[in-house]
Structure formats: C-alpha cells, structure tokens
C-alpha cells in the first residue's frame, strides 16, 4: 500500500526499537513531515531520520501521542483482514486461559491493536475505541466480533476520557443485536450482574481477577471490609468463600444498589453497605472503634498523571494508614493500585511507612499482578499497571 511518510527526529527511534509502539509529537521531524499534513486516523509509513523504514503507524496530528505503531513492516497497514487475524489470535489465548467466556478479549497495545479494548461477557461483547485510527476501523471491528464469537449483542461503549484527547465524540451505541441493560459476569465461580448504563469503563474490571481469587483463601470465618467496592467484586467473592460478614463501601448509590443485588444473586445475607466517601467512611469507622480481620483497599487511580505523583502518593499513604488502623491483631490488609505511575516497590514502601506511622509492622505475604488477559509488553511500561499487596499487620513483633 502507498502511505504518506512520517519522519522522526534524529535518535527518536531508540524507544521504538526497544519495543515501544508510541510516537510523541515532539519526536516528529515537522520540517520534513508537518503534522498538519495528516488527517486524524490516517495510516502512514514511519521512518527514522536516516530514511530507514520503521513500520506503519496510525497518525493523529491533534494528540500528544501522534503516532501508534501497528506494524513493524513498511507498507503493511491495518486492514480488516489483519485486524481480524489479531483479534482471532487474542481470542485463542483467552480461550486457553479461561474455561468460561468472561474475560478481556483485546487489551490494546498488548495485542497489537492500539486504541482498542474488548471485554467479553458471555453472549454480550463490549467494545471501547479510544483512538482516531481505530475509530475508522469501527465497522471492521464489529464484523470481526460477529464472525469470531457470534454474540447476541455488541455494544460500543465509547465514552472514555481518551477520546477527548484524540478529538473524538463520545457515545454509547448498540452495534448489533438486542438491547442489554445488565451485563452478566462470572468470576472465580461467583456471579454478578452489572448495569451497563452508568457503569465504569466497560462495566467490569477483569484485571484483578487473580487477586480476588487469592482473597478467597484468606476469607473463611473472617470479617471483611471492601473499600471502593464498586459492585462488590472483592467483597461478594469473599462472602461466597466463607467470610462471616462483609461491609462494602462506595460513594455511588448505583454501585451500592448493585452490591445488594449481587449479594441476593449469590444467596448471601451477610453483606452490608456504607454509601459515602471512602476516606470519610474509614475515619468514621475508626472513631466507632470498628475492627475487621481483612480490609481491602482498591481505589481508582490516585496518580492519573505523572504531575500528580506527590499528591497521589500522599493519598495512598493516608488510605493505607486508615485501613491498617481498622485491622484486628494479625489482620490482613489487601492494598491495590491501578496507577501506572506507582511502582510495586513504591506501594510496598508506602504500606511499610504507613504501618510505622501508627506503630504497626507489616509482613508482606504475597504480591499480585494483573490477570493474563491483560498481558504486559516489557517494552511498553504503560501496559503494566495493576499491583496488589497482601500484608499482615503485626503488633508485638520486631
């Protein structure tokens, strides 16, 4: 295929050769290839300053990430056939990993499909497109989903924040099949129903699947507090694993309603809720001298951008101090983070320092990662974002 050419500045190809897929606007030689010459979503051949071909990219001249590598070969762009092949390869891996059709089918760059996320909920498939290049492939994406899994419904949930960065409109649209109001989820043997309207992201967070499975080993006979519970992913699974009592905390009234619904769905009568700000709720529980055997902290990203690093780390510290205060002697804190800018090592250190702040020592039992339907590309640190720490709160030791 004959593509326009996007030239890089001298040396700007090093990160790409190391395995990354993104081109930033300040890496482009705008004298040789002015970004204003490119339409949003167009495909282009990418070349180094010495004219050596580096591959093919989707281009968006309006975004900071103005190029996204879709092939290491020049002239091999993203065709409907190549799109389908990559989706099929991603599907085959998920089907090897999971015996039930509930998983993240496509995880953007990690599956060679930058700007595309697809989650599968049995017969319903939810698609999120976040880049101009993938938006132009929308019809091909829908056809590929239909061909590969024959779902009853395909929903385009294109209302994420990244679309604004790319200059794209936001919308939610039924692309195929009949209307869906509730998404059916099965995870670690537990059933959930999640409202599509008003739900976060695609409606469910498959990324902590393995960490929630590990929680089940700690839960029997314990009293559990699930903070930032959303629809009860951690708490309901703990209750199903034998926790004697579970309290879920969330600021959303809709999420709280879903917690009660999902408790009934699994035949549980030992799940209660607190609606309100997580920090305020934790402080109030501490003032009431409440104690729990397990406290789960799974907040939204508290460090959304690198410039938020200091404030975000301070927020994680406050949160973990509050969580540790609520633990019984030898209680278990499950501290999670989805902030890409917070390393696993830093999270561990925040938990350690939080314990010392309140005269507790902590014992790190195990560390969790994102589930394998969210594969990490070592050359793309942005694909590695989920972490969790299972720590025991110690008193009278060391």
RODO-2510 file (C-alpha; in nm, 4 decimals, decimal comma):
residues 398
     n   res          X          Y          Z
     1     x     0,0000     0,0000     0,0000
     2     x     0,1137     0,3563    -0,0690
     3     x     0,1253     0,5535     0,2561
     4     x     0,2367     0,9084     0,3345
     5     x     0,5617     0,9247     0,5329
     6     x     0,6081     1,0422     0,8921
     7     x     0,9725     1,1231     0,9717
     8     x     1,1288     1,1123     1,3193
     9     x     1,3945     1,3417     1,4588
    10     x     1,7438     1,2022     1,4952
    11     x     1,7618     0,9404     1,7704
    12     x     1,3876     0,9388     1,8347
    13     x     1,3560     0,5786     1,7140
    14     x     1,5511     0,4307     2,0095
    15     x     1,2459     0,3733     2,2287
    16     x     1,0586     0,2140     1,9372
    17     x     1,3484    -0,0202     1,8627
    18     x     1,3463    -0,1207     2,2299
    19     x     0,9862    -0,2381     2,1927
    20     x     0,7587     0,0613     2,2454
    21     x     0,4845     0,1488     1,9976
    22     x     0,4131     0,5178     2,0550
    23     x     0,5436     0,8275     1,8790
    24     x     0,5164     1,1627     2,0597
    25     x     0,4592     1,4830     1,8669
    26     x     0,7921     1,6304     1,9818
    27     x     0,9731     1,3333     1,8253
    28     x     0,8476     1,4115     1,4763
    29     x     1,0610     1,5985     1,2226
    30     x     0,7918     1,8506     1,1360
    31     x     1,0113     2,0162     0,8769
    32     x     1,0151     1,7032     0,6607
    33     x     0,6662     1,5853     0,7570
    34     x     0,4452     1,8591     0,9037
    35     x     0,1800     1,7034     1,1256
    36     x    -0,0764     1,9412     0,9787
    37     x    -0,0469     1,7445     0,6534
    38     x    -0,2051     1,4368     0,8167
    39     x    -0,5719     1,3723     0,8866
    40     x    -0,6693     1,2139     1,2176
    41     x    -0,6667     0,8337     1,1927
    42     x    -0,4732     0,8073     0,8680
    43     x    -0,2080     0,5370     0,8307
    44     x     0,1482     0,6364     0,7439
    45     x     0,4907     0,4853     0,6921
    46     x     0,7239     0,5702     0,9794
    47     x     1,0880     0,6443     0,9007
    48     x     1,3935     0,7304     1,1075
    49     x     1,5953     1,0437     1,0315
    50     x     1,8281     0,8361     0,8107
    51     x     1,5299     0,7295     0,5972
    52     x     1,5259     0,3743     0,7345
    53     x     1,1723     0,2344     0,7471
    54     x     1,0444     0,1531     1,0976
    55     x     0,6940     0,0341     1,0142
    56     x     0,3417     0,1663     0,9791
    57     x     0,1553     0,3915     1,2220
    58     x    -0,1860     0,5341     1,2853
    59     x    -0,1442     0,9136     1,2958
    60     x    -0,3376     1,1739     1,4900
    61     x    -0,1855     1,5211     1,4489
    62     x    -0,4012     1,6603     1,7315
    63     x    -0,2779     1,4250     2,0073
    64     x     0,0417     1,4215     2,2130
    65     x     0,0802     1,0552     2,1151
    66     x     0,0603     1,1386     1,7469
    67     x     0,1683     0,8011     1,6125
    68     x     0,0875     0,4431     1,7140
    69     x     0,2844     0,1635     1,5528
    70     x     0,0580    -0,1027     1,4034
    71     x     0,3192    -0,2958     1,2075
    72     x     0,6985    -0,3212     1,2090
    73     x     0,6853    -0,3574     0,8327
    74     x     0,6509    -0,0594     0,5992
    75     x     0,3536    -0,0885     0,3689
    76     x     0,1740    -0,3362     0,5963
    77     x    -0,1098    -0,1315     0,7395
    78     x    -0,4133    -0,2230     0,9444
    79     x    -0,6555    -0,3854     0,7042
    80     x    -0,9821    -0,5541     0,8066
    81     x    -0,8111    -0,8884     0,7459
    82     x    -0,5109    -0,8065     0,9676
    83     x    -0,7450    -0,6692     1,2353
    84     x    -0,9442    -0,9935     1,2339
    85     x    -0,6268    -1,2050     1,2482
    86     x    -0,5011    -1,0208     1,5562
    87     x    -0,8403    -1,0403     1,7257
    88     x    -0,8511    -1,4126     1,6490
    89     x    -0,5034    -1,4654     1,7959
    90     x    -0,6026    -1,2731     2,1104
    91     x    -0,9213    -1,4789     2,1406
    92     x    -0,7319    -1,8074     2,1090
    93     x    -0,5068    -1,7134     2,4011
    94     x    -0,8007    -1,6175     2,6245
    95     x    -0,9796    -1,9412     2,5409
    96     x    -0,6697    -2,1312     2,6522
    97     x    -0,6592    -1,9387     2,9788
    98     x    -1,0249    -1,9417     3,0819
    99     x    -1,2893    -2,2128     3,0554
   100     x    -1,5793    -1,9660     3,0597
   101     x    -1,6350    -1,6753     2,8147
   102     x    -1,5757    -1,3936     3,0631
   103     x    -1,2510    -1,2046     3,0035
   104     x    -1,0756    -0,9093     2,8431
   105     x    -1,0541    -1,0295     2,4857
   106     x    -0,8395    -0,7450     2,3468
   107     x    -0,6043    -0,5321     2,5552
   108     x    -0,4914    -0,2568     2,3181
   109     x    -0,1184    -0,2323     2,2512
   110     x    -0,0508    -0,5659     2,4195
   111     x    -0,2489    -0,7423     2,1483
   112     x    -0,1147    -0,5292     1,8636
   113     x    -0,4380    -0,3295     1,8497
   114     x    -0,3537     0,0114     1,9932
   115     x    -0,6646     0,2041     2,0922
   116     x    -0,8947    -0,0987     2,1099
   117     x    -1,0285    -0,2766     2,4187
   118     x    -1,2845    -0,5567     2,4012
   119     x    -1,4421    -0,7283     2,7010
   120     x    -1,6490    -1,0436     2,6675
   121     x    -1,9468    -1,1139     2,8896
   122     x    -2,0600    -1,4499     2,7505
   123     x    -2,3085    -1,3590     2,4760
   124     x    -2,2525    -0,9829     2,5114
   125     x    -1,9379    -0,8112     2,3869
   126     x    -1,8446    -0,4574     2,4918
   127     x    -1,6054    -0,2629     2,2680
   128     x    -1,4156     0,0538     2,3620
   129     x    -1,2349     0,2531     2,0932
   130     x    -1,0046     0,5301     2,2148
   131     x    -0,8061     0,6407     1,9074
   132     x    -0,8887     0,8051     1,5755
   133     x    -0,7229     0,5236     1,3800
   134     x    -0,9363     0,2551     1,5426
   135     x    -1,2489     0,4692     1,5095
   136     x    -1,2071     0,4486     1,1313
   137     x    -1,1945     0,0684     1,1703
   138     x    -1,5185     0,0568     1,3709
   139     x    -1,7280    -0,1312     1,1141
   140     x    -1,4491    -0,3839     1,0582
   141     x    -1,4218    -0,4385     1,4341
   142     x    -1,7934    -0,5094     1,4653
   143     x    -1,7831    -0,7513     1,1704
   144     x    -1,4838    -0,9331     1,3205
   145     x    -1,6566    -0,9712     1,6581
   146     x    -1,9645    -1,1117     1,4854
   147     x    -1,7603    -1,3555     1,2798
   148     x    -1,5403    -1,4804     1,5641
   149     x    -1,7845    -1,5285     1,8550
   150     x    -2,1401    -1,4766     1,7168
   151     x    -2,2632    -1,2733     2,0157
   152     x    -2,6228    -1,1800     2,0868
   153     x    -2,5210    -0,8172     2,1401
   154     x    -2,2261    -0,5900     2,0597
   155     x    -2,2112    -0,2619     2,2494
   156     x    -1,9803     0,0256     2,1556
   157     x    -1,9114     0,1946     2,4901
   158     x    -1,7101     0,4822     2,3515
   159     x    -1,7357     0,7280     2,6380
   160     x    -1,3823     0,7134     2,7816
   161     x    -1,1621     1,0134     2,8619
   162     x    -0,9034     0,9255     2,5975
   163     x    -1,1490     1,0016     2,3174
   164     x    -1,1492     1,3697     2,4078
   165     x    -0,7681     1,3725     2,3845
   166     x    -0,7999     1,2221     2,0359
   167     x    -1,0645     1,4751     1,9322
   168     x    -1,3375     1,2119     1,9116
   169     x    -1,7026     1,2368     2,0122
   170     x    -1,8265     1,0189     2,2965
   171     x    -2,1220     0,7853     2,2594
   172     x    -2,2686     0,4503     2,3643
   173     x    -2,4261     0,2562     2,0826
   174     x    -2,5789    -0,0849     2,0222
   175     x    -2,3902    -0,2043     1,7161
   176     x    -2,5534    -0,5455     1,6879
   177     x    -2,8339    -0,7487     1,8434
   178     x    -3,0857    -0,6647     2,1145
   179     x    -3,0670    -0,4049     2,3913
   180     x    -2,8798    -0,5024     2,7086
   181     x    -2,9329    -0,3364     3,0465
   182     x    -2,7392    -0,5764     3,2689
   183     x    -2,4060    -0,7405     3,1944
   184     x    -2,3717    -1,0957     3,3227
   185     x    -2,0321    -1,1709     3,4795
   186     x    -1,8924    -1,4917     3,6202
   187     x    -1,5595    -1,4697     3,8016
   188     x    -1,3892    -1,7253     4,0244
   189     x    -1,7158    -1,9172     4,0474
   190     x    -1,9183    -1,6155     4,1621
   191     x    -2,1988    -1,4494     3,9662
   192     x    -2,2510    -1,0766     3,9169
   193     x    -2,4890    -0,8543     3,7253
   194     x    -2,3615    -0,5087     3,6364
   195     x    -2,5714    -0,2234     3,4947
   196     x    -2,4376    -0,1148     3,1575
   197     x    -2,5694     0,2393     3,1902
   198     x    -2,3608     0,4383     3,4336
   199     x    -2,1134     0,1529     3,4808
   200     x    -1,7405     0,2211     3,4970
   201     x    -1,5218     0,1580     3,1894
   202     x    -1,6683    -0,1448     3,0070
   203     x    -1,8726    -0,2349     3,3166
   204     x    -1,6328    -0,4726     3,4937
   205     x    -1,2659    -0,4895     3,5940
   206     x    -1,1266    -0,8278     3,4929
   207     x    -0,7717    -0,7106     3,5740
   208     x    -0,7877    -0,8044     3,9461
   209     x    -0,9398    -1,1500     3,8792
   210     x    -0,6420    -1,3474     4,0160
   211     x    -0,6021    -1,1197     4,3173
   212     x    -0,9681    -1,1602     4,4074
   213     x    -0,9232    -1,5367     4,3759
   214     x    -0,6344    -1,5181     4,6257
   215     x    -0,8526    -1,3227     4,8679
   216     x    -1,0860    -1,6234     4,8874
   217     x    -0,8127    -1,8241     5,0616
   218     x    -0,7983    -1,5686     5,3454
   219     x    -1,1733    -1,5060     5,3796
   220     x    -1,3306    -1,8099     5,5563
   221     x    -1,4563    -1,7166     5,9011
   222     x    -1,3383    -1,3556     5,8720
   223     x    -1,4973    -1,0135     5,8919
   224     x    -1,4170    -0,8197     5,5723
   225     x    -1,4260    -0,4507     5,4765
   226     x    -1,4246    -0,3843     5,0994
   227     x    -1,3448    -0,0167     5,0285
   228     x    -1,4114     0,1396     4,6853
   229     x    -1,6211    -0,1722     4,6327
   230     x    -1,7976    -0,0666     4,3077
   231     x    -2,0479    -0,3538     4,2570
   232     x    -1,8843    -0,5804     4,5168
   233     x    -1,6176    -0,7616     4,3169
   234     x    -1,3920    -0,8259     4,6159
   235     x    -1,6492    -0,8342     4,8954
   236     x    -1,9050    -1,0631     4,7330
   237     x    -1,6318    -1,3109     4,6406
   238     x    -1,5044    -1,3045     4,9991
   239     x    -1,8563    -1,3706     5,1262
   240     x    -1,9008    -1,6602     4,8850
   241     x    -1,5697    -1,8018     5,0097
   242     x    -1,6961    -1,8135     5,3677
   243     x    -1,6461    -1,4692     5,5230
   244     x    -1,8818    -1,4333     5,8169
   245     x    -1,9649    -1,0706     5,7441
   246     x    -1,8751    -0,8262     5,4656
   247     x    -1,9124    -0,4487     5,4519
   248     x    -1,8816    -0,2737     5,1139
   249     x    -1,8050     0,0987     5,0899
   250     x    -1,8655     0,3092     4,7788
   251     x    -1,9651     0,6680     4,7029
   252     x    -2,2070     0,5696     4,4237
   253     x    -2,5679     0,4938     4,5156
   254     x    -2,5990     0,2874     4,1980
   255     x    -2,2962     0,0783     4,2905
   256     x    -2,4349     0,0215     4,6397
   257     x    -2,7650    -0,0986     4,4893
   258     x    -2,5660    -0,3395     4,2725
   259     x    -2,3821    -0,4761     4,5764
   260     x    -2,7153    -0,5699     4,7372
   261     x    -2,8409    -0,7143     4,4088
   262     x    -2,5283    -0,9270     4,3649
   263     x    -2,5445    -1,0470     4,7250
   264     x    -2,9007    -1,1719     4,6645
   265     x    -2,7915    -1,3238     4,3323
   266     x    -2,5432    -1,5427     4,5212
   267     x    -2,7778    -1,6238     4,8091
   268     x    -2,5889    -1,4120     5,0628
   269     x    -2,7454    -1,2429     5,3667
   270     x    -2,4242    -1,1259     5,5373
   271     x    -2,3315    -0,8300     5,3149
   272     x    -2,3955    -0,4740     5,4298
   273     x    -2,3007    -0,1418     5,2731
   274     x    -2,1879     0,2114     5,3512
   275     x    -2,2559     0,4805     5,0930
   276     x    -2,0116     0,7683     5,1086
   277     x    -1,6605     0,8971     5,0530
   278     x    -1,4092     0,6222     5,1301
   279     x    -1,1755     0,8391     5,3381
   280     x    -1,4653     0,9780     5,5430
   281     x    -1,6121     0,6311     5,5924
   282     x    -1,2785     0,4884     5,7115
   283     x    -1,2332     0,7740     5,9594
   284     x    -1,5866     0,7257     6,0919
   285     x    -1,5345     0,3511     6,1353
   286     x    -1,2115     0,4172     6,3246
   287     x    -1,3887     0,6638     6,5542
   288     x    -1,6530     0,3979     6,6184
   289     x    -1,3674     0,1576     6,7068
   290     x    -1,4741    -0,0921     6,4430
   291     x    -1,2264    -0,3700     6,3650
   292     x    -1,2015    -0,6122     6,0726
   293     x    -0,9992    -0,9230     6,0004
   294     x    -0,9473    -0,8173     5,6384
   295     x    -0,9524    -0,4703     5,4826
   296     x    -0,9442    -0,4399     5,1031
   297     x    -0,8377    -0,1075     4,9501
   298     x    -0,8848    -0,0942     4,5724
   299     x    -0,9129     0,2771     4,4836
   300     x    -0,9346     0,4316     4,1379
   301     x    -0,6030     0,5631     4,0024
   302     x    -0,4878     0,8190     4,2582
   303     x    -0,1975     0,9187     4,0296
   304     x    -0,3692     0,9704     3,6923
   305     x    -0,0797     1,1778     3,5522
   306     x     0,2885     1,1996     3,6331
   307     x     0,2420     1,5540     3,7637
   308     x     0,0060     1,4104     4,0273
   309     x     0,2785     1,1836     4,1690
   310     x     0,3408     1,3595     4,5024
   311     x    -0,0251     1,4237     4,5862
   312     x    -0,1189     1,0726     4,4768
   313     x     0,1462     0,9028     4,6885
   314     x     0,0296     1,1073     4,9887
   315     x    -0,3288     0,9913     4,9219
   316     x    -0,2168     0,6263     4,9090
   317     x    -0,0325     0,6800     5,2387
   318     x    -0,3400     0,8281     5,4110
   319     x    -0,5574     0,5493     5,2751
   320     x    -0,3278     0,2713     5,3937
   321     x    -0,2889     0,4269     5,7390
   322     x    -0,6673     0,4375     5,7742
   323     x    -0,7005     0,0799     5,6522
   324     x    -0,4336    -0,0519     5,8894
   325     x    -0,5991     0,1232     6,1875
   326     x    -0,9140    -0,0812     6,1280
   327     x    -0,7426    -0,4204     6,1397
   328     x    -0,7668    -0,6679     6,4212
   329     x    -0,4414    -0,8036     6,5608
   330     x    -0,2775    -1,0126     6,2856
   331     x    -0,5359    -0,8824     6,0385
   332     x    -0,4807    -0,8816     5,6621
   333     x    -0,4628    -0,5666     5,4502
   334     x    -0,5116    -0,6081     5,0760
   335     x    -0,3779    -0,2872     4,9245
   336     x    -0,4246    -0,2496     4,5496
   337     x    -0,3374     0,0134     4,2922
   338     x    -0,4226     0,0681     3,9264
   339     x    -0,1968     0,3744     3,8976
   340     x     0,0593     0,3069     3,6260
   341     x     0,2845     0,5758     3,7778
   342     x     0,3048     0,3923     4,1135
   343     x     0,5542     0,1058     4,1117
   344     x     0,5057    -0,2145     4,3076
   345     x     0,8158    -0,1290     4,5112
   346     x     0,6803     0,2153     4,5988
   347     x     0,3437     0,0723     4,7029
   348     x     0,5196    -0,1735     4,9353
   349     x     0,7215     0,1107     5,0851
   350     x     0,4095     0,3244     5,1338
   351     x     0,2447     0,0371     5,3213
   352     x     0,5577    -0,0148     5,5342
   353     x     0,5780     0,3565     5,6204
   354     x     0,2028     0,3731     5,6857
   355     x     0,2371     0,0917     5,9364
   356     x     0,5234     0,2606     6,1177
   357     x     0,3253     0,5862     6,1308
   358     x     0,0670     0,4129     6,3501
   359     x     0,3188     0,1922     6,5337
   360     x     0,2500    -0,1227     6,3318
   361     x     0,4895    -0,3502     6,1477
   362     x     0,3674    -0,5279     5,8362
   363     x     0,4599    -0,8659     5,6957
   364     x     0,4314    -0,8963     5,3175
   365     x     0,2632    -1,2296     5,2455
   366     x     0,2253    -1,2113     4,8691
   367     x     0,2067    -0,9708     4,5793
   368     x    -0,0442    -0,9781     4,2955
   369     x    -0,0390    -0,8635     3,9365
   370     x    -0,2892    -0,8113     3,6580
   371     x    -0,4606    -1,1173     3,5145
   372     x    -0,3172    -1,2781     3,1975
   373     x    -0,5971    -1,1391     2,9820
   374     x    -0,4137    -0,8084     3,0425
   375     x    -0,0710    -0,9156     2,9099
   376     x     0,2280    -0,6879     2,9608
   377     x     0,4661    -0,5877     2,6820
   378     x     0,8045    -0,5376     2,8560
   379     x     0,8967    -0,2560     2,6182
   380     x     0,5739    -0,0689     2,6982
   381     x     0,5644     0,0139     3,0707
   382     x     0,2161     0,1632     3,0284
   383     x     0,0749    -0,1884     2,9791
   384     x     0,1866    -0,2854     3,3319
   385     x    -0,0344    -0,1076     3,5846
   386     x    -0,2087    -0,3402     3,8310
   387     x    -0,0473    -0,4345     4,1592
   388     x    -0,1679    -0,5653     4,4932
   389     x    -0,0074    -0,6436     4,8273
   390     x    -0,1407    -0,8900     5,0835
   391     x     0,0128    -0,7854     5,4146
   392     x    -0,0320    -0,8984     5,7723
   393     x    -0,0483    -0,6305     6,0381
   394     x     0,1797    -0,7202     6,3275
   395     x     0,1828    -0,5942     6,6843
   396     x     0,4375    -0,7002     6,9431
   397     x     0,6876    -0,8218     6,6841
   398     x     1,0370    -0,6975     6,5814
***
